[in-house]
Amino acid sequence: MIFERSLQRELAYTAGAVFMVLLTLVLTTMMIRIVGFAAQGEIDPRDVLVLIGLTVIGYLAIMLVATLFVSILFVLTRWYKDSEMVVWLSSGVSLTQFIKPIGIFATPIIILIMFFVFVGWPWSNQQSKLIRARFSSATKFRCSRPVSSANRRALTACSSSRRCRPTRAMWRTCS
């Protein structure tokens, strides 16, 4: 009983710390990426926070799998390193008795993983595609001609080059 509670408590603390680190990394990279898309004019700047949230929902299954694996690995490695495993094994706890507390700890996380894989990820992808499509259709019909002949020449020169793309600054903003 003491053994099971000790193992589950260690796993919970470690999983919380690992999940927070992974969440911070994913949030930071997604924020940079999505703000970059907004700066390039690919998405509406007002939808940045919504798209970051939808992206995090899409990546939650991957983060939870990594959290589960890394937390179990960290705890068991630390127990072997600090000779706690020797104490448990010498007091009559066999290695097969580790399966039950780890299984009890992992079951709710596995259920969350299944939910985010089968429901959360497809829903977040669908919503982000809808937001992007709504913005692209709104900007597609906003204007259809360049502002001046200089911009028209730049656009023609740009479209002949494969490395250059016309920017939204070349197009007149309609009001």
VOPAGU-2260 file (C-alpha; in pm, 1 decimal, decimal comma):
REM VOPAGU-2260
SITE   aa  ch    i         X         Y         Z
SITE  MET   A    0       0,0       0,0       0,0
SITE  ILE   A    1     278,8     246,2      89,3
SITE  PHE   A    2     467,7     132,7    -216,7
SITE  GLU   A    3     174,0     197,2    -452,8
SITE  ARG   A    4      94,3     539,9    -311,8
SITE  SER   A    5     459,3     640,8    -321,3
SITE  LEU   A    6     497,4     535,6    -683,5
SITE  GLN   A    7     173,8     701,3    -797,2
SITE  ARG   A    8     258,7    1025,3    -617,0
SITE  GLU   A    9     605,7    1036,5    -775,5
SITE  LEU   A   10     456,0     963,5   -1116,5
SITE  ALA   A   11     194,6    1237,8   -1077,0
SITE  TYR   A   12     447,8    1503,5    -972,8
SITE  THR   A   13     685,2    1408,9   -1252,2
SITE  ALA   A   14     407,1    1393,2   -1510,5
SITE  GLY   A   15     287,1    1739,0   -1410,8
SITE  ALA   A   16     634,1    1885,2   -1448,4
SITE  VAL   A   17     699,8    1711,3   -1780,6
SITE  PHE   A   18     360,7    1817,2   -1918,2
SITE  MET   A   19     419,4    2179,8   -1821,5
SITE  VAL   A   20     757,4    2180,4   -1996,6
SITE  LEU   A   21     611,5    2023,1   -2310,6
SITE  LEU   A   22     314,2    2260,9   -2307,6
SITE  THR   A   23     546,4    2559,3   -2277,2
SITE  LEU   A   24     756,1    2437,9   -2570,3
SITE  VAL   A   25     453,6    2369,8   -2790,5
SITE  LEU   A   26     288,6    2701,5   -2701,7
SITE  THR   A   27     606,2    2894,8   -2775,9
SITE  THR   A   28     671,7    2731,7   -3112,0
SITE  MET   A   29     308,1    2751,7   -3219,8
SITE  MET   A   30     283,1    3114,7   -3113,7
SITE  ILE   A   31     589,3    3205,4   -3320,1
SITE  ARG   A   32     461,1    3008,8   -3618,1
SITE  ILE   A   33     104,2    3140,3   -3610,9
SITE  VAL   A   34     206,5    3500,7   -3546,4
SITE  GLY   A   35     438,5    3463,0   -3846,3
SITE  PHE   A   36     143,8    3347,5   -4057,2
SITE  ALA   A   37     -53,6    3650,3   -3939,6
SITE  ALA   A   38     236,4    3882,1   -4024,2
SITE  GLN   A   39     255,7    3735,8   -4374,4
SITE  GLY   A   40    -115,7    3787,9   -4421,3
SITE  GLU   A   41    -208,8    3420,9   -4442,2
SITE  ILE   A   42    -445,6    3435,6   -4143,4
SITE  ASP   A   43    -650,0    3704,1   -3974,3
SITE  PRO   A   44    -457,2    3862,7   -3683,2
SITE  ARG   A   45    -774,9    3853,6   -3474,0
SITE  ASP   A   46    -779,0    3473,0   -3497,0
SITE  VAL   A   47    -424,4    3418,1   -3366,6
SITE  LEU   A   48    -523,6    3313,9   -3012,8
SITE  VAL   A   49    -800,1    3087,0   -3141,0
SITE  LEU   A   50    -561,1    2915,3   -3381,0
SITE  ILE   A   51    -298,3    2873,4   -3108,0
SITE  GLY   A   52    -560,3    2710,2   -2885,5
SITE  LEU   A   53    -678,9    2481,7   -3165,8
SITE  THR   A   54    -321,1    2383,0   -3244,6
SITE  VAL   A   55    -253,8    2299,0   -2880,3
SITE  ILE   A   56    -567,4    2082,6   -2874,4
SITE  GLY   A   57    -436,2    1904,9   -3182,4
SITE  TYR   A   58     -99,5    1837,9   -3018,8
SITE  LEU   A   59    -233,0    1733,2   -2676,7
SITE  ALA   A   60    -236,6    1362,6   -2764,4
SITE  ILE   A   61     129,6    1370,1   -2862,0
SITE  MET   A   62     219,6    1568,2   -2551,4
SITE  LEU   A   63      29,7    1326,1   -2326,3
SITE  VAL   A   64     199,7    1021,9   -2480,0
SITE  ALA   A   65     539,5    1183,2   -2430,5
SITE  THR   A   66     443,9    1287,2   -2075,8
SITE  LEU   A   67     337,6     935,9   -1983,5
SITE  PHE   A   68     649,3     772,6   -2122,8
SITE  VAL   A   69     897,2    1025,0   -1986,8
SITE  SER   A   70     742,0    1040,2   -1639,7
SITE  ILE   A   71     748,0     660,7   -1597,6
SITE  LEU   A   72    1102,6     648,1   -1729,3
SITE  PHE   A   73    1221,5     932,3   -1503,0
SITE  VAL   A   74    1065,9     789,5   -1187,2
SITE  LEU   A   75    1191,9     434,6   -1235,5
SITE  THR   A   76    1537,2     558,8   -1335,5
SITE  ARG   A   77    1557,2     782,3   -1030,9
SITE  TRP   A   78    1444,5     499,6    -804,7
SITE  TYR   A   79    1720,3     275,8    -940,1
SITE  LYS   A   80    1975,7     556,9    -914,9
SITE  ASP   A   81    1883,2     649,1    -555,8
SITE  SER   A   82    1871,5     280,6    -451,6
SITE  GLU   A   83    1501,7     302,3    -364,3
SITE  MET   A   84    1440,4      11,5    -599,4
SITE  VAL   A   85    1684,1    -198,9    -400,1
SITE  VAL   A   86    1488,9    -122,9     -83,0
SITE  TRP   A   87    1156,4    -217,0    -243,7
SITE  LEU   A   88    1295,5    -534,5    -400,3
SITE  SER   A   89    1465,2    -644,0     -76,6
SITE  SER   A   90    1142,5    -587,6     118,0
SITE  GLY   A   91     959,0    -839,2     -97,8
SITE  VAL   A   92     810,7    -623,4    -375,1
SITE  SER   A   93     862,5    -796,2    -709,7
SITE  LEU   A   94     900,0    -622,6   -1043,5
SITE  THR   A   95     558,0    -746,6   -1153,6
SITE  GLN   A   96     397,8    -555,0    -868,2
SITE  PHE   A   97     502,2    -232,8   -1042,6
SITE  ILE   A   98     251,7    -299,9   -1319,2
SITE  LYS   A   99     -60,6    -230,2   -1111,5
SITE  PRO   A  100      31,8     120,4    -981,5
SITE  ILE   A  101     171,5     221,7   -1318,1
SITE  GLY   A  102    -144,7      91,4   -1486,4
SITE  ILE   A  103    -367,4     279,4   -1243,0
SITE  PHE   A  104    -166,3     595,3   -1309,0
SITE  ALA   A  105    -165,0     547,8   -1688,0
SITE  THR   A  106    -532,4     456,2   -1739,3
SITE  PRO   A  107    -682,2     808,9   -1718,7
SITE  ILE   A  108    -401,8     947,9   -1932,3
SITE  ILE   A  109    -459,2     677,9   -2195,1
SITE  ILE   A  110    -830,7     761,0   -2197,5
SITE  LEU   A  111    -744,2    1129,7   -2250,6
SITE  ILE   A  112    -504,8    1034,2   -2529,0
SITE  MET   A  113    -776,7     833,3   -2703,1
SITE  PHE   A  114   -1021,6    1122,6   -2668,2
SITE  PHE   A  115    -779,1    1373,0   -2817,7
SITE  VAL   A  116    -678,1    1136,6   -3098,5
SITE  PHE   A  117   -1031,6    1044,6   -3204,5
SITE  VAL   A  118   -1223,0    1363,8   -3117,6
SITE  GLY   A  119    -996,5    1657,8   -3030,3
SITE  TRP   A  120    -745,1    1641,7   -3312,5
SITE  PRO   A  121    -996,9    1605,8   -3600,2
SITE  TRP   A  122   -1219,4    1876,0   -3452,5
SITE  SER   A  123    -930,6    2122,6   -3407,7
SITE  ASN   A  124    -806,8    2057,7   -3762,2
SITE  GLN   A  125   -1155,3    2113,6   -3901,4
SITE  GLN   A  126   -1200,6    2438,5   -3708,1
SITE  SER   A  127    -859,5    2577,2   -3806,5
SITE  LYS   A  128    -925,5    2493,6   -4173,3
SITE  LEU   A  129   -1259,5    2673,3   -4149,1
SITE  ILE   A  130   -1093,9    2981,0   -3999,1
SITE  ARG   A  131    -822,5    2984,7   -4266,2
SITE  ALA   A  132   -1074,7    2929,7   -4545,8
SITE  ARG   A  133   -1297,3    3207,1   -4414,2
SITE  PHE   A  134   -1003,8    3448,1   -4411,2
SITE  SER   A  135    -872,9    3346,1   -4754,4
SITE  SER   A  136   -1216,5    3378,4   -4913,1
SITE  ALA   A  137   -1264,2    3719,3   -4750,4
SITE  THR   A  138    -929,4    3850,6   -4877,8
SITE  LYS   A  139    -960,5    3681,2   -5217,0
SITE  PHE   A  140   -1251,4    3897,5   -5329,9
SITE  ARG   A  141   -1146,1    4212,6   -5151,5
SITE  CYS   A  142    -945,4    4361,3   -5442,1
SITE  SER   A  143    -833,8    4243,2   -5778,9
SITE  ARG   A  144    -609,9    4512,9   -5928,5
SITE  PRO   A  145    -272,7    4668,1   -5844,5
SITE  VAL   A  146    -247,6    5022,4   -5713,1
SITE  SER   A  147     -11,5    5172,6   -5970,7
SITE  SER   A  148     179,7    5083,8   -6282,2
SITE  ALA   A  149     502,1    5058,2   -6075,8
SITE  ASN   A  150     345,1    4792,1   -5857,7
SITE  ARG   A  151     210,6    4621,5   -6170,6
SITE  ARG   A  152     563,7    4606,3   -6315,6
SITE  ALA   A  153     697,1    4475,3   -5984,5
SITE  LEU   A  154     424,0    4213,7   -5978,9
SITE  THR   A  155     501,8    4105,0   -6336,4
SITE  ALA   A  156     875,2    4087,5   -6262,4
SITE  CYS   A  157     803,6    3906,1   -5940,6
SITE  SER   A  158     573,8    3647,2   -6094,4
SITE  SER   A  159     833,5    3555,7   -6357,3
SITE  SER   A  160    1081,6    3475,9   -6079,6
SITE  ARG   A  161    1017,8    3156,9   -5886,7
SITE  ARG   A  162    1159,4    3286,0   -5557,5
SITE  CYS   A  163     951,2    3600,9   -5524,9
SITE  ARG   A  164     583,3    3616,9   -5431,1
SITE  PRO   A  165     361,3    3922,3   -5454,3
SITE  THR   A  166     278,8    4066,3   -5117,8
SITE  ARG   A  167     -46,1    4210,8   -4991,7
SITE  ALA   A  168     118,1    4554,3   -4980,3
SITE  MET   A  169     114,1    4558,6   -5362,7
SITE  TRP   A  170    -264,5    4539,1   -5368,0
SITE  ARG   A  171    -504,2    4820,7   -5293,7
SITE  THR   A  172    -696,3    4780,6   -4972,4
SITE  CYS   A  173   -1066,1    4816,3   -5023,8
SITE  SER   A  174   -1283,8    4981,7   -4767,9
